[in-house]
């Protein structure tokens, strides 16, 4: 199944934080929390890891946003987008060692927020796989990480965990991803997805099909069954598939 991208907002001005939360919800993201203090953010990350953190640099309290980012990164490499009213060189130089994915200067518009988040997701995927984010036709491609794929679905960015994918099907220069609940059309070839994905649990069993081995219910001489759908087996692929299944 797909899930909304989870974003934690750390901002001590509650009016600004509420506005950011509303903008994120309008853009189709899930706000996992609105916190005014860095200490609270560190604890939240331990309990409910977000995909991205929007972090005000000038937090009140014992630690500011930059120190919060440093401590968060001791536990996990979560992308940080800094929110700041101070764009001076000294602030930038202090923040730079934490390797933020973006800076957003206050005041900002919803479009600024949207672009920063989508560029962050693109960079996450690029760091993990080197995949381009634009197809030759100019259509946005999915962002493929080691354990998930970020795709645009109904004008929203959603994430699909690789473990939830049943199979993928080639459709000329496009591909279709099937989960138990939805189908997604992607502007990328199946071969490109195969090259970029973590293939530990996946196998190309036919020129047009890439399957999640863990989702296979039945194997016959000519096809496999996944969620009551027969998927053809290419010539000579049955033994290779059975070997992969046995070694999982």
C-alpha positions as CSV (number, residue, x, y, z in Angstrom):
1,X,0.0,0.0,0.0
2,X,1.1,3.6,-0.4
3,X,1.5,6.0,2.5
4,X,1.8,9.7,2.6
5,X,5.2,11.1,3.1
6,X,5.7,11.9,6.8
7,X,7.0,15.3,7.8
8,X,7.9,16.5,11.3
9,X,7.5,20.3,11.8
10,X,9.8,21.9,14.5
11,X,8.8,25.5,14.9
12,X,8.3,27.5,18.1
13,X,6.0,30.1,16.6
14,X,2.7,28.3,16.8
15,X,0.9,30.5,14.3
16,X,3.6,29.9,11.7
17,X,3.7,26.2,12.6
18,X,-0.1,25.8,12.1
19,X,0.2,27.5,8.8
20,X,3.0,25.2,7.7
21,X,0.9,22.2,8.8
22,X,-2.1,23.4,6.8
23,X,0.1,23.9,3.7
24,X,1.7,20.5,4.0
25,X,-1.7,18.8,4.4
26,X,-3.0,20.7,1.3
27,X,0.0,19.4,-0.6
28,X,-0.8,15.8,0.4
29,X,1.8,15.2,3.1
30,X,1.3,13.7,6.6
31,X,2.3,16.0,9.5
32,X,3.6,13.6,12.2
33,X,3.9,16.4,14.8
34,X,4.3,20.1,15.4
35,X,6.9,20.7,18.1
36,X,8.3,23.9,19.5
37,X,11.5,22.5,21.1
38,X,14.5,20.7,19.7
39,X,14.6,18.3,22.7
40,X,11.0,17.2,21.9
41,X,12.0,16.7,18.2
42,X,14.8,14.4,19.1
43,X,12.5,12.2,21.2
44,X,9.9,12.2,18.5
45,X,12.4,11.0,15.9
46,X,13.2,8.0,18.2
47,X,9.6,7.1,18.6
48,X,8.1,7.9,15.2
49,X,10.7,8.4,12.4
50,X,9.6,10.9,9.8
51,X,10.7,11.0,6.2
52,X,11.7,14.7,6.4
53,X,12.1,17.3,9.1
54,X,11.2,20.9,8.6
55,X,13.3,22.6,11.3
56,X,13.4,26.2,12.4
57,X,17.0,27.3,13.1
58,X,16.1,29.8,15.8
59,X,14.3,27.7,18.3
60,X,13.8,28.8,21.8
61,X,15.0,26.5,24.6
62,X,18.3,24.9,25.4
63,X,19.3,23.9,21.9
64,X,18.6,25.6,18.6
65,X,17.7,24.0,15.3
66,X,21.3,23.4,14.2
67,X,22.2,21.6,17.4
68,X,18.9,19.7,17.1
69,X,19.9,18.5,13.6
70,X,23.3,17.4,14.9
71,X,21.7,15.3,17.6
72,X,19.0,13.8,15.3
73,X,21.7,12.7,12.9
74,X,23.3,10.6,15.7
75,X,20.2,8.4,15.5
76,X,19.3,8.5,11.8
77,X,20.1,10.2,8.6
78,X,16.8,12.0,8.1
79,X,16.8,14.8,5.5
80,X,16.6,18.3,7.1
81,X,15.0,21.3,5.6
82,X,15.9,24.5,7.5
83,X,13.4,27.3,8.1
84,X,15.1,30.5,8.8
85,X,14.5,34.3,9.0
86,X,18.3,34.8,9.1
87,X,20.0,34.2,5.8
88,X,23.3,35.7,7.0
89,X,26.7,34.0,6.2
90,X,27.4,33.1,9.8
91,X,24.1,31.2,10.2
92,X,24.7,29.4,6.9
93,X,28.2,28.4,7.8
94,X,27.0,27.0,11.2
95,X,24.3,25.0,9.5
96,X,26.4,23.7,6.6
97,X,28.1,20.8,8.5
98,X,24.7,19.3,9.2
99,X,24.3,18.9,5.4
100,X,20.7,20.2,5.1
101,X,18.8,19.3,1.9
102,X,17.3,22.8,1.6
103,X,16.9,26.3,3.2
104,X,13.6,28.1,3.2
105,X,13.7,31.7,4.1
106,X,10.8,33.2,6.0
107,X,8.3,34.4,4.9
108,X,7.7,31.8,2.3
109,X,4.8,30.6,0.0
110,X,3.3,27.2,-0.3
111,X,5.0,26.8,-3.7
112,X,8.4,27.3,-2.0
113,X,7.6,24.6,0.5
114,X,6.4,22.2,-2.2
115,X,9.6,22.7,-4.4
116,X,11.9,22.3,-1.4
117,X,10.3,19.0,-0.4
118,X,10.2,17.6,-3.9
119,X,13.8,18.6,-4.5
120,X,14.7,16.9,-1.2
121,X,13.0,13.7,-2.2
122,X,14.8,13.8,-5.6
123,X,18.1,14.3,-3.8
124,X,17.4,11.4,-1.4
125,X,16.8,9.2,-4.5
126,X,19.8,10.6,-6.3
127,X,22.1,9.9,-3.3
128,X,20.9,6.4,-3.0
129,X,20.8,5.3,-6.7
130,X,21.9,8.1,-9.0
131,X,18.6,7.9,-10.9
132,X,17.6,10.9,-13.0
133,X,14.4,12.7,-12.0
134,X,13.2,13.6,-15.4
135,X,12.3,11.3,-18.3
136,X,13.2,12.1,-21.9
137,X,9.6,13.2,-22.3
138,X,10.0,15.7,-19.4
139,X,7.6,13.7,-17.2
140,X,8.5,13.3,-13.5
141,X,10.0,9.9,-12.8
142,X,9.7,7.9,-9.6
143,X,12.3,8.4,-7.0
144,X,13.8,5.0,-6.1
145,X,15.5,4.3,-2.8
146,X,16.8,1.0,-1.4
147,X,13.5,0.1,0.4
148,X,10.9,2.4,-1.1
149,X,9.7,4.3,-4.2
150,X,8.3,7.8,-4.2
151,X,5.8,8.4,-6.9
152,X,3.3,11.1,-7.9
153,X,-0.2,9.9,-7.6
154,X,-3.3,12.1,-8.0
155,X,-1.1,15.3,-7.7
156,X,0.5,14.0,-4.5
157,X,3.8,12.5,-3.7
158,X,3.3,9.1,-2.0
159,X,5.8,6.4,-0.9
160,X,5.4,2.7,-1.8
161,X,7.5,0.3,0.3
162,X,9.2,-2.3,-1.9
163,X,7.9,-5.0,0.4
164,X,4.3,-4.0,-0.5
165,X,4.8,-4.3,-4.3
166,X,3.2,-7.5,-5.8
167,X,4.7,-7.1,-9.3
168,X,5.7,-4.7,-12.0
169,X,4.7,-4.8,-15.6
170,X,6.3,-3.3,-18.7
171,X,4.2,-1.0,-20.9
172,X,6.5,0.2,-23.7
173,X,8.4,3.2,-22.2
174,X,6.2,3.1,-19.1
175,X,5.8,0.7,-16.2
176,X,3.0,-0.3,-14.0
177,X,3.4,-1.0,-10.3
178,X,0.8,-3.2,-8.7
179,X,0.1,-3.4,-4.9
180,X,-2.7,-5.2,-3.2
181,X,-4.8,-2.0,-3.4
182,X,-3.6,0.2,-6.3
183,X,-2.0,0.4,-9.7
184,X,0.5,3.1,-10.6
185,X,1.7,4.1,-14.1
186,X,5.3,5.4,-14.1
187,X,7.2,7.3,-16.8
188,X,10.2,4.9,-16.7
189,X,11.0,1.6,-18.4
190,X,10.9,-1.6,-16.4
191,X,14.6,-2.2,-17.2
192,X,15.5,1.1,-15.6
193,X,13.5,0.3,-12.5
194,X,15.2,-3.2,-12.4
195,X,18.7,-1.5,-12.6
196,X,17.9,0.9,-9.8
197,X,15.9,-1.2,-7.3
198,X,17.1,-3.4,-4.5
199,X,16.7,-6.7,-6.2
200,X,17.1,-9.0,-3.2
201,X,13.4,-9.8,-3.2
202,X,12.6,-9.2,-6.8
203,X,13.2,-11.2,-10.0
204,X,12.6,-10.6,-13.7
205,X,10.7,-13.8,-14.7
206,X,9.5,-12.6,-18.1
207,X,10.5,-9.8,-20.4
208,X,7.4,-7.9,-19.3
209,X,7.2,-8.8,-15.6
210,X,9.3,-8.2,-12.5
211,X,7.8,-9.9,-9.4
212,X,8.3,-9.7,-5.7
213,X,9.3,-13.3,-4.8
214,X,7.8,-13.0,-1.4
215,X,4.4,-12.4,-2.9
216,X,4.4,-15.5,-5.1
217,X,1.6,-17.9,-4.1
218,X,2.0,-20.6,-6.7
219,X,4.5,-21.7,-9.3
220,X,3.5,-23.8,-12.3
221,X,5.4,-24.8,-15.5
222,X,4.1,-21.8,-17.4
223,X,3.2,-19.1,-14.9
224,X,3.2,-17.9,-11.3
225,X,0.2,-16.8,-9.2
226,X,0.3,-13.6,-7.3
227,X,-2.8,-12.3,-5.6
228,X,-4.9,-14.6,-7.8
229,X,-3.3,-13.1,-11.0
230,X,-1.4,-15.5,-13.4
231,X,1.9,-14.0,-14.5
232,X,3.7,-15.8,-17.4
233,X,7.1,-17.4,-16.8
234,X,9.7,-16.9,-19.5
235,X,11.5,-19.9,-21.0
236,X,13.9,-21.5,-18.5
237,X,12.9,-19.2,-15.7
238,X,11.0,-21.7,-13.5
239,X,14.1,-23.4,-12.1
240,X,15.8,-20.0,-11.4
241,X,12.7,-18.8,-9.6
242,X,12.5,-22.0,-7.5
243,X,16.1,-21.6,-6.6
244,X,15.6,-18.0,-5.5
245,X,12.5,-19.0,-3.5
246,X,14.4,-21.7,-1.7
247,X,17.3,-19.4,-0.8
248,X,15.2,-16.6,0.6
